[in-house]
């Protein structure tokens, strides 16, 4: 009978130690996965803040350029000396200025953020 009790006790000790080891391994794996998720989240937040700051810079620059072009176009259209619609040098200059300012702001295909590559300040 003592051998039976000793065997049962040994079996319970082995089962308990395996259960503890399994739970410790499970917890370590869960901690690793949680750390990886936190790291991914931090990187995503950094990319998003960088993207937002670039977007804000582009928005500020383009608003100034577009307001300037809009002002010049309004001045061109409201000129009383223009009774005939023809494409004179002022029209060509305004059109080219608008095209240059639009092409100066490129779009990043991967993130969709517009990025300033070169300055085309002709004013």
N, C-alpha and C positions, 0 to 999 in steps of 0.2 A: 503494500500500500504506500509506503514512503517513496518508492520509486515512481509510482503514479503521480503523487503530489509533486515530486521534484520535476517530473516531466511536464506537468501542467504549468507549474511555476516558470520553468524555463521557456515553455511555449508562450506564455503570457508576456514574459520579459522581452522575448524576441519580437513578438507582435507589437508590443508597445514601442520598442525602439525603432522598428520599421515605420510605424505610424508617425512618430516624432520626426524621423529623418525625412519622410515623404512630405510632411507639412512644412518642414524647414526649407526643403527644395522648392516647394510650391510658392512659399513666401518670397524666396530669393528671386524666383523667376518673375513673380508679380511685381516686385520692386524694380527689377530690370526693365520690364515693359513700361511701367509707370514713368521711370526716369527717361526712357526713350521718347515717350509721348510728350513729356514736359519739354524735352529738348527740341522736338519738332515744333511744338507750339511756340516756343521762344523764337526759333528761327523764322517761323511764319509771321510772327508779330514784328520782328525786325524788318523783314522784307516788306510788310505792309506799311510800316511807318516810313521806310525809305521811299516806297512808291507814292505814298501820300505827299511827302515833302517834295518829290520831283513833280508830281502833278500840280501842286500848289504853285511852285516856281514857274512852271510852264503856263499855268492859267494867268498868273500875274503879267508875265511878259507878253503873252498873246493878247490880253485885254488892252494893254497899252498900245500895241501895234495896230490892232483892229480899230480902236477908237481914233487913232491918228488917220488911218486910211479912210474910215467912215467920214471924218471931218473933211478930208480933202475931196471925197466923192460928193458930199453935200455941197461944198463950195463950187465944184465943177458943174454940178447939175443946176444950181441956182444962179449961175452966171447969166445975166440978161443978154450978153452978146452972143450966146449960143442959141440960135433959132433953128439951125439945121443939125440933124444928128449925123455927125461925121466923126471918124476916129482920128483925131488930131494927136499931137505929141503929148499933151497933158493926159488925154485918155490912155494912151499907151503907157505912160509913166505910172499912172494909178493902177492900171491892170497888172503891169509887171511887178510893182511894189507888193500888191496883194498876193500874187503868185510866189514871189520870193519869200515873203513872210510865212506863207503856208508851208512851203517846202523846207524852210529853216527848222520847222518843228516836225521831227520825224516820229513815226509811231513804232514802238517796240512790239513786234508780232507776238512775242512770247507772253508779255504781261499786259499789253494793251495800253501802256502808259506812253504819253507823248513826251519825247526827250529832246531838249535843245541841243543841236549838234554844232551849229555855227551861227554867228551873228550876222545879220544882213541889215544893219541900220543904215539906210540911205537918206535919212532926214537931216 
